[in-house]
Amino acid sequence: MLNGDSPWEGGGRNAVKDERFFQTPAIPDFLVCKSARAAIFRALFQKPAPHPPVPIMNVVVENLPNCITTLRIEVEPDKVSKAWEAVTADYTRHAKLPGYRAGKAPRAVIEKKFKKQIREELEKKLLSDSCREAISEKKLRVLTLAQINDVELADDKSMKFTATLVTHPAFELPTYKGLVVPMKSTEVTESEIDESLENLREQAADFVDLAEDRGAELEDYIVVDYTGTIDGKPVHEVFPKAGKPLSGNDDFWIRMTPEAFFPGYAAALVGMKPQETRTFVIDVPAEFPVEGMGGQKIQYVVTLKEIKTKVLPALDDAFAATVVKGKTLADLRTLAREELTKQKIADTEASKRSALMAQILSQVECELPVEMVRTQTRRILSDIVRENQERGIADEVLKENEQQILGTASQNAREQLKGTFVLLRIAELEGITVTQQEFNQRIFQLAARYDMKPQKLLKELEKRNAVDQITEEILTAKTLEFLASNASVTTIPAGA
């Protein structure tokens, strides 16, 4: 909501719509129908039209695990009777029946003809209004109404029902203003500048054929053709999960380091000259990730085609001019210092916020809504799998580490959700809100990113019930900025 009054007193939300953090449990299918009870779910989370509140005779609150709260609500019989009279009178005024002019049908005829509809309308009004009044009275922070059941509307007009709610987790906020966080100095050292320039030289390196007549040595770069077999069969045929690269490749570049490819692989190639072929056996490490391969022996036949040496450009004014046109080496060092300083400041600000949240969350223990944890875990799990697949990790390897990945995703989901609830509580206490201008600005930014018209993007967000997600992202970011502005930093000297 944008700087508006919440429909719940006590800081609740009108509905759970955040696709990343606040996924509501689905309404059971048997409630999704054109009935009065289904309408309750819609009406309860809409701003009500002004009307006198329905007095609640009794509300019994029961807090259950995992942020579930039940309300056992009893409505006074005389108020039920008055509501019945009002609904019936409305039907009498507008109902059209054969043989009667509009509004002239006898009340008894109306009640008999429209008894079911009157009862449904009565339930819709009383259940919705009573829930709203009870939530306000008990100052509950409601995420969503899960269900209404045990509805009893007796002939004597007494009414009872039970509402099951998903609520914000209960917790005590620790001190969150005036926190102190240790941060590394943003001062840039000469050695860091040297390292930055050395990285630029590495990026501009050239690889040339070895000039001298010698065999391959460690730290050389070589180009080879090779095949790998186990008991005469290609490795990937014996262990499909290992992948084809272990079975062979042509024109394959290897940097001759002790751990390249397999431990001992590069050592077996030392001394080889171009066009030479060598056969040797590698023992697969016990911790190799493909099940069953640890301890196996792979026979490799390698033909060395080229030996390359890496040539770095001289660190001088000529090199500086190739990096930034018209600049000298001294200019390049100055630019490197400026860029490193900007990066350190940005990293420090990000680290500051992470450290603040870690410090606060370490003092907060609370239960979380189960369905929200499940939804967020699935989302994080999907991201982890996609990122690893993009890095070339085989699905088989991911499957073998499924439990570890799932545990990581679940833990991250819980921390993210807890952090969001903490920030929302702080925002509530500090009166931090989202202005219409801030919301519009974010919509324009997203529209530019996705090359869409802002109006079209907003309609798409509304269709997906994702508008609250945008608002909540802005709100939590503002709250985190508030925490950072109210914290102080102790500087850790550079190099410490």
C-alpha positions as CSV (number, residue, x, y, z in Angstrom):
1,M,0.0,0.0,0.0
2,L,1.2,3.5,-0.8
3,N,1.0,5.7,2.2
4,G,-2.6,4.7,2.8
5,D,-4.3,3.4,5.9
6,S,-4.0,-0.3,6.3
7,P,-7.4,-2.1,6.5
8,W,-6.1,-3.7,9.7
9,E,-5.3,-1.8,12.8
10,G,-2.1,-2.9,14.3
11,G,-0.2,-2.9,11.0
12,G,-1.4,-5.9,9.2
13,R,-1.4,-6.3,5.4
14,N,-4.5,-6.5,3.2
15,A,-3.2,-9.5,1.2
16,V,-0.1,-11.5,0.6
17,K,1.1,-10.9,-3.0
18,D,4.9,-10.8,-3.0
19,E,6.0,-13.5,-5.4
20,R,9.5,-13.8,-3.8
21,F,8.8,-13.4,-0.1
22,F,5.0,-13.6,0.5
23,Q,3.3,-16.4,-1.4
24,T,-0.2,-17.1,0.0
25,P,-1.5,-20.6,0.4
26,A,-3.9,-21.4,-2.4
27,I,-7.6,-21.1,-1.5
28,P,-9.1,-24.7,-1.5
29,D,-10.9,-25.5,-4.7
30,F,-14.2,-26.1,-2.9
31,L,-14.2,-22.5,-1.8
32,V,-13.6,-21.1,-5.3
33,C,-17.2,-20.7,-6.5
34,K,-19.9,-18.1,-6.9
35,S,-21.1,-18.5,-3.4
36,A,-21.2,-16.1,-0.5
37,R,-18.5,-17.9,1.3
38,A,-16.1,-17.6,-1.6
39,A,-16.9,-13.9,-1.7
40,I,-15.7,-13.6,1.9
41,F,-12.2,-14.3,0.9
42,R,-12.3,-11.5,-1.6
43,A,-14.2,-9.0,0.5
44,L,-12.1,-9.5,3.6
45,F,-9.0,-8.2,1.9
46,Q,-10.6,-5.2,0.3
47,K,-11.1,-1.8,1.8
48,P,-14.6,-1.9,3.2
49,A,-17.3,0.6,2.4
50,P,-18.2,2.7,5.5
51,H,-20.8,1.0,7.7
52,P,-21.4,0.5,11.4
53,P,-19.1,-2.3,12.6
54,V,-20.8,-5.5,13.7
55,P,-20.3,-5.9,17.5
56,I,-18.5,-9.1,18.4
57,M,-19.9,-10.8,21.5
58,N,-16.9,-13.0,22.0
59,V,-13.5,-13.7,20.2
60,V,-11.3,-16.5,21.4
61,V,-7.8,-16.4,19.9
62,E,-5.6,-19.5,19.7
63,N,-2.0,-19.2,18.5
64,L,-0.8,-22.3,16.8
65,P,2.7,-23.2,15.5
66,N,4.1,-21.9,12.2
67,C,2.3,-18.6,12.4
68,I,-1.2,-20.0,12.3
69,T,-3.9,-18.3,14.4
70,T,-7.5,-19.4,14.8
71,L,-10.3,-17.1,15.8
72,R,-13.5,-18.6,17.3
73,I,-16.0,-15.8,16.8
74,E,-19.6,-15.5,18.2
75,V,-21.8,-12.7,16.9
76,E,-24.7,-11.4,19.1
77,P,-28.1,-12.9,18.0
78,D,-29.8,-9.5,17.9
79,K,-27.2,-8.2,15.5
80,V,-27.6,-11.3,13.3
81,S,-31.3,-10.6,13.3
82,K,-30.9,-7.0,12.3
83,A,-28.5,-8.0,9.5
84,W,-31.1,-10.6,8.3
85,E,-33.8,-7.9,8.4
86,A,-31.6,-5.6,6.4
87,V,-30.7,-8.2,3.7
88,T,-34.3,-9.3,3.5
89,A,-35.5,-5.7,3.1
90,D,-33.1,-5.2,0.3
91,Y,-34.4,-8.2,-1.5
92,T,-37.9,-7.0,-0.9
93,R,-37.2,-3.7,-2.5
94,H,-35.5,-5.0,-5.6
95,A,-36.8,-8.5,-6.2
96,K,-39.0,-9.1,-9.2
97,L,-41.6,-11.9,-8.9
98,P,-44.4,-12.9,-11.2
99,G,-47.7,-11.3,-10.1
100,Y,-46.1,-8.6,-8.0
101,R,-44.8,-5.1,-8.8
102,A,-41.2,-4.5,-7.8
103,G,-41.0,-3.9,-4.1
104,K,-44.6,-5.0,-3.4
105,A,-44.1,-8.8,-2.9
106,P,-45.0,-9.9,0.7
107,R,-42.0,-10.4,2.9
108,A,-43.0,-14.1,3.6
109,V,-43.0,-14.8,-0.2
110,I,-39.5,-13.1,-0.5
111,E,-38.0,-15.1,2.4
112,K,-39.4,-18.4,1.0
113,K,-38.3,-17.7,-2.6
114,F,-34.8,-16.3,-1.8
115,K,-34.0,-18.0,1.4
116,K,-30.8,-19.5,0.1
117,Q,-29.6,-16.3,-1.4
118,I,-30.5,-14.3,1.7
119,R,-28.6,-16.7,3.9
120,E,-25.5,-16.6,1.6
121,E,-25.6,-12.8,1.5
122,L,-26.0,-12.7,5.3
123,E,-23.0,-15.0,5.7
124,K,-20.9,-12.9,3.4
125,K,-21.6,-9.8,5.3
126,L,-21.4,-11.1,8.8
127,L,-18.4,-13.4,8.3
128,S,-16.4,-10.7,6.5
129,D,-17.3,-7.9,8.9
130,S,-16.9,-10.0,12.0
131,C,-13.4,-11.2,10.9
132,R,-12.3,-7.7,10.1
133,E,-13.6,-6.5,13.5
134,A,-12.0,-9.3,15.4
135,I,-8.6,-8.8,13.6
136,S,-8.7,-5.1,14.4
137,E,-9.8,-5.7,18.0
138,K,-7.0,-8.2,18.7
139,K,-4.4,-6.2,16.7
140,L,-3.3,-9.1,14.6
141,R,-0.8,-8.8,11.8
142,V,-2.5,-10.9,9.1
143,L,-0.8,-12.2,6.0
144,T,-3.8,-14.0,4.7
145,L,-7.1,-15.7,5.6
146,A,-6.5,-19.4,5.1
147,Q,-10.1,-20.6,5.6
148,I,-13.4,-20.1,7.4
149,N,-15.2,-23.2,8.7
150,D,-17.5,-24.5,11.4
151,V,-20.1,-21.9,10.5
152,E,-23.2,-22.2,12.6
153,L,-26.2,-20.0,11.9
154,A,-29.0,-21.4,14.0
155,D,-32.7,-20.7,13.7
156,D,-32.6,-18.4,16.8
157,K,-30.2,-16.2,14.8
158,S,-27.1,-17.1,16.9
159,M,-23.9,-17.3,14.8
160,K,-20.5,-19.0,15.4
161,F,-17.6,-19.7,13.1
162,T,-13.9,-20.3,13.1
163,A,-11.4,-18.3,11.0
164,T,-7.9,-19.6,10.4
165,L,-5.3,-17.0,9.6
166,V,-1.7,-16.9,8.6
167,T,0.0,-14.2,10.6
168,H,3.3,-12.4,10.8
169,P,5.8,-14.2,13.0
170,A,5.9,-13.1,16.6
171,F,9.3,-11.9,17.9
172,E,10.9,-9.2,19.9
173,L,13.0,-6.7,18.0
174,P,16.5,-6.2,19.3
175,T,18.3,-2.9,19.3
176,Y,18.6,-1.8,15.7
177,K,19.7,1.8,15.8
178,G,23.2,2.9,16.7
179,L,24.8,-0.4,15.9
180,V,28.6,-0.6,15.3
181,V,30.0,-2.7,12.5
182,P,33.7,-3.3,11.7
183,M,34.6,-2.5,8.1
184,K,37.8,-2.7,6.1
185,S,39.5,0.6,5.2
186,T,38.7,1.9,1.7
187,E,42.3,3.2,1.4
188,V,44.0,1.8,-1.7
189,T,47.5,0.6,-1.3
190,E,50.3,0.6,-3.9
191,S,50.4,-3.1,-4.0
192,E,46.7,-3.2,-4.9
193,I,47.4,-0.8,-7.8
194,D,50.3,-3.0,-8.9
195,E,48.1,-6.1,-8.8
196,S,45.4,-4.2,-10.8
197,L,48.0,-3.3,-13.5
198,E,49.4,-6.8,-13.5
199,N,45.9,-8.1,-14.2
200,L,45.7,-5.7,-17.2
201,R,48.9,-7.2,-18.5
202,E,47.6,-10.7,-18.1
203,Q,44.5,-9.8,-20.1
204,A,46.7,-8.4,-22.9
205,A,49.1,-11.4,-22.9
206,D,50.1,-13.1,-26.1
207,F,50.9,-16.8,-26.5
208,V,53.7,-17.7,-28.9
209,D,55.4,-20.9,-29.9
210,L,58.3,-21.9,-27.8
211,A,61.5,-20.7,-29.5
212,E,64.0,-22.9,-27.7
213,D,64.5,-26.6,-28.4
214,R,63.3,-28.3,-25.2
215,G,60.5,-30.4,-23.8
216,A,57.4,-29.2,-22.0
217,E,57.9,-27.9,-18.4
218,L,55.5,-27.0,-15.6
219,E,53.9,-23.6,-16.1
220,D,54.1,-24.0,-19.9
221,Y,50.9,-23.9,-22.0
222,I,50.5,-26.9,-24.3
223,V,48.1,-27.9,-27.0
224,V,47.3,-31.6,-27.1
225,D,45.1,-34.4,-28.6
226,Y,44.2,-37.1,-26.1
227,T,42.0,-40.1,-25.5
228,G,41.1,-41.6,-22.1
229,T,39.9,-45.2,-21.5
230,I,39.1,-47.6,-18.7
231,D,39.7,-51.2,-19.6
232,G,39.8,-50.3,-23.2
233,K,36.5,-48.4,-23.2
234,P,36.0,-44.6,-23.4
235,V,35.6,-43.2,-19.9
236,H,32.1,-41.8,-20.5
237,E,30.9,-45.2,-21.7
238,V,31.9,-46.8,-18.4
239,F,30.8,-43.8,-16.3
240,P,28.2,-41.8,-18.3
241,K,28.0,-39.2,-15.6
242,A,31.6,-38.3,-16.1
243,G,31.0,-36.6,-19.5
244,K,32.8,-36.9,-22.8
245,P,35.7,-34.5,-22.1
246,L,37.4,-37.2,-19.9
247,S,37.3,-39.6,-22.9
248,G,39.1,-37.4,-25.3
249,N,39.6,-34.1,-27.1
250,D,41.5,-32.4,-29.9
251,D,43.5,-29.2,-29.8
252,F,43.0,-29.0,-26.0
253,W,44.9,-26.3,-24.2
254,I,46.4,-27.2,-20.8
255,R,48.4,-25.0,-18.4
256,M,51.0,-27.3,-17.0
257,T,50.3,-27.1,-13.2
258,P,50.4,-29.9,-10.7
259,E,46.6,-30.1,-10.4
260,A,45.7,-29.6,-14.1
261,F,43.0,-32.0,-15.4
262,F,43.9,-34.7,-12.8
263,P,46.7,-34.6,-10.2
264,G,49.7,-36.1,-11.9
265,Y,48.5,-35.5,-15.4
266,A,50.8,-32.6,-16.2
267,A,53.7,-34.3,-14.5
268,A,53.3,-37.2,-16.9
269,L,53.7,-34.8,-19.8
270,V,56.9,-33.1,-18.6
271,G,59.7,-33.4,-21.2
272,M,57.4,-34.1,-24.2
273,K,58.2,-32.4,-27.4
274,P,55.9,-31.5,-30.3
275,Q,54.5,-34.5,-32.3
276,E,55.5,-36.9,-29.5
277,T,52.9,-39.3,-28.2
278,R,52.9,-40.7,-24.6
279,T,50.8,-43.3,-22.8
280,F,50.3,-43.2,-19.0
281,V,47.8,-44.2,-16.3
282,I,46.1,-41.8,-13.9
283,D,44.6,-42.8,-10.6
284,V,41.3,-41.0,-10.1
285,P,41.2,-39.3,-6.7
286,A,38.9,-40.9,-4.1
287,E,36.9,-37.7,-3.7
288,F,36.1,-37.5,-7.4
289,P,32.4,-36.3,-7.6
290,V,31.2,-39.1,-10.0
291,E,30.0,-42.0,-8.0
292,G,32.1,-45.1,-8.4
293,M,35.0,-43.4,-10.2
294,G,37.2,-42.7,-7.2
295,G,40.2,-45.1,-7.3
296,Q,39.7,-46.1,-10.9
297,K,42.6,-46.1,-13.3
298,I,42.3,-44.2,-16.6
299,Q,44.8,-44.8,-19.4
300,Y,45.6,-41.7,-21.4
301,V,47.2,-41.5,-24.8
302,V,48.4,-37.9,-25.4
303,T,49.9,-36.4,-28.5
304,L,51.6,-33.0,-27.9
305,K,51.1,-30.7,-30.8
306,E,52.4,-27.3,-29.6
307,I,54.3,-25.7,-26.6
308,K,53.3,-22.1,-25.9
309,T,54.8,-19.5,-23.7
310,K,52.9,-16.5,-22.4
311,V,54.4,-13.1,-23.2
312,L,53.3,-10.1,-21.1
313,P,53.5,-6.6,-22.5
314,A,56.0,-4.3,-20.9
315,L,54.5,-2.1,-18.2
316,D,55.2,1.3,-19.8
317,D,53.6,4.3,-21.4
318,A,53.1,2.5,-24.6
319,F,51.1,-0.2,-22.8
320,A,49.1,2.4,-20.9
321,A,48.1,4.0,-24.2
322,T,46.7,0.7,-25.4
323,V,44.5,0.5,-22.3
324,V,43.3,4.1,-22.3
325,K,44.1,6.1,-25.4
326,G,46.4,9.0,-24.8
327,K,47.3,8.1,-21.2
328,T,50.7,7.5,-19.6
329,L,51.6,4.8,-17.1
330,A,51.4,7.5,-14.3
331,D,47.9,8.3,-15.6
332,L,47.0,4.7,-15.6
333,R,48.0,4.3,-12.0
334,T,45.9,7.3,-11.0
335,L,42.9,5.8,-12.9
336,A,43.4,2.4,-11.2
337,R,43.5,4.1,-7.8
338,E,40.2,5.9,-8.5
339,E,38.5,2.8,-9.7
340,L,39.7,0.7,-6.8
341,T,38.6,3.4,-4.4
342,K,35.1,3.5,-5.9
343,Q,34.9,-0.3,-5.8
344,K,36.0,-0.5,-2.2
345,I,33.4,2.1,-1.2
346,A,30.7,0.2,-2.9
347,D,31.8,-3.1,-1.4
348,T,32.0,-1.5,2.0
349,E,28.5,-0.1,1.8
350,A,27.1,-3.5,0.7
351,S,29.1,-5.3,3.4
352,K,27.8,-2.8,6.0
353,R,24.2,-3.6,5.2
354,S,24.9,-7.3,5.2
355,A,26.7,-7.0,8.6
356,L,23.9,-5.0,10.1
357,M,21.3,-7.6,9.1
358,A,23.4,-10.4,10.3
359,Q,23.9,-8.7,13.6
360,I,20.2,-8.1,14.0
361,L,19.0,-11.5,12.8
362,S,21.4,-13.3,15.1
363,Q,19.2,-12.0,18.0
364,V,15.9,-12.9,16.4
365,E,14.3,-16.3,16.8
366,C,10.9,-16.9,15.3
367,E,8.7,-19.4,13.5
368,L,7.9,-18.8,9.9
369,P,4.8,-19.7,7.8
370,V,5.5,-23.1,6.4
371,E,4.1,-22.5,2.9
372,M,6.1,-19.3,2.5
373,V,9.3,-21.2,3.5
374,R,8.5,-23.9,1.0
375,T,7.8,-21.4,-1.8
376,Q,10.9,-19.4,-1.2
377,T,13.0,-22.6,-0.9
378,R,11.7,-23.8,-4.3
379,R,12.6,-20.4,-5.8
380,I,16.1,-20.4,-4.4
381,L,16.6,-24.1,-5.3
382,S,15.6,-23.3,-8.9
383,D,18.1,-20.4,-9.0
384,I,20.9,-22.6,-7.6
385,V,20.3,-25.3,-10.2
386,R,20.1,-22.8,-13.1
387,E,23.3,-21.1,-12.0
388,N,25.2,-24.4,-11.8
389,Q,23.9,-25.6,-15.1
390,E,25.1,-22.4,-16.7
391,R,28.5,-23.1,-15.2
392,G,28.5,-26.5,-16.9
393,I,27.8,-28.7,-13.9
394,A,26.1,-31.9,-15.0
395,D,22.6,-32.7,-13.8
396,E,23.9,-36.0,-12.4
397,V,26.3,-34.1,-10.1
398,L,23.6,-31.8,-8.9
399,K,21.4,-34.9,-8.2
400,E,24.1,-36.5,-6.2
401,N,24.3,-33.4,-4.0
402,E,20.6,-32.9,-3.9
403,Q,20.3,-33.0,-0.1
404,Q,23.1,-30.6,0.5
405,I,21.7,-28.1,-2.1
406,L,18.2,-28.4,-0.7
407,G,19.5,-27.8,2.8
408,T,21.3,-24.7,1.6
409,A,18.2,-23.4,-0.2
410,S,16.0,-24.0,2.8
411,Q,18.4,-22.2,5.2
412,N,18.7,-19.2,2.8
413,A,15.0,-19.1,2.4
414,R,14.4,-18.9,6.2
415,E,17.0,-16.2,6.6
416,Q,15.6,-14.1,3.7
417,L,12.0,-14.4,5.0
418,K,13.1,-13.6,8.6
419,G,15.0,-10.6,7.3
420,T,12.0,-9.3,5.4
421,F,9.7,-9.6,8.4
422,V,12.2,-7.8,10.6
423,L,12.6,-5.0,8.1
424,L,8.8,-4.7,7.8
425,R,8.4,-4.5,11.5
426,I,11.1,-1.8,11.7
427,A,9.4,0.2,8.9
428,E,6.2,0.0,10.8
429,L,7.7,1.3,14.0
430,E,9.7,4.0,12.3
431,G,6.9,5.2,10.0
432,I,8.8,4.4,6.9
433,T,6.5,4.3,3.9
434,V,6.6,4.2,0.1
435,T,5.5,7.3,-1.7
436,Q,3.7,7.3,-5.0
437,Q,6.6,9.0,-6.6
438,E,9.0,6.3,-5.5
439,F,6.7,3.6,-6.8
440,N,6.3,5.3,-10.1
441,Q,10.1,5.8,-10.4
442,R,10.6,2.0,-9.9
443,I,8.0,1.2,-12.5
444,F,9.7,3.4,-15.0
445,Q,13.1,1.8,-14.2
446,L,11.7,-1.7,-14.7
447,A,9.9,-0.7,-17.8
448,A,13.2,0.7,-19.3
449,R,15.0,-2.5,-18.3
450,Y,12.4,-4.8,-20.0
451,D,11.8,-2.4,-22.9
452,M,8.1,-2.0,-22.1
453,K,5.8,0.9,-21.7
454,P,5.2,1.7,-18.0
455,Q,1.4,1.4,-18.3
456,K,1.8,-2.1,-19.9
457,L,4.2,-3.2,-17.3
458,L,1.9,-2.0,-14.5
459,K,-1.0,-3.9,-16.0
460,E,1.1,-7.1,-16.2
461,L,2.2,-6.7,-12.6
462,E,-1.5,-6.2,-11.5
463,K,-2.4,-9.3,-13.5
464,R,0.2,-11.4,-11.7
465,N,-0.7,-9.8,-8.3
466,A,2.9,-8.6,-8.1
467,V,2.3,-4.9,-7.4
468,D,2.8,-5.4,-3.7
469,Q,6.1,-7.1,-4.4
470,I,7.4,-3.9,-6.0
471,T,6.2,-1.8,-3.1
472,E,7.7,-4.2,-0.6
473,E,11.1,-4.2,-2.3
474,I,11.2,-0.4,-2.1
475,L,10.1,-0.4,1.5
476,T,12.7,-3.0,2.7
477,A,15.4,-1.2,0.7
478,K,14.5,2.1,2.4
479,T,14.4,0.5,5.8
480,L,17.8,-1.0,5.3
481,E,19.1,2.4,4.2
482,F,17.6,3.8,7.5
483,L,19.5,1.2,9.5
484,A,22.8,2.0,7.7
485,S,22.4,5.7,8.2
486,N,21.9,5.1,12.0
487,A,24.9,2.8,12.3
488,S,28.6,3.6,12.8
489,V,31.6,1.9,11.4
490,T,34.9,1.0,13.0
491,T,37.7,0.8,10.4
492,I,39.9,-2.2,10.1
493,P,43.3,-1.0,8.8
494,A,44.2,-2.1,5.2
495,G,46.0,-5.4,5.1
496,A,44.7,-6.5,8.5
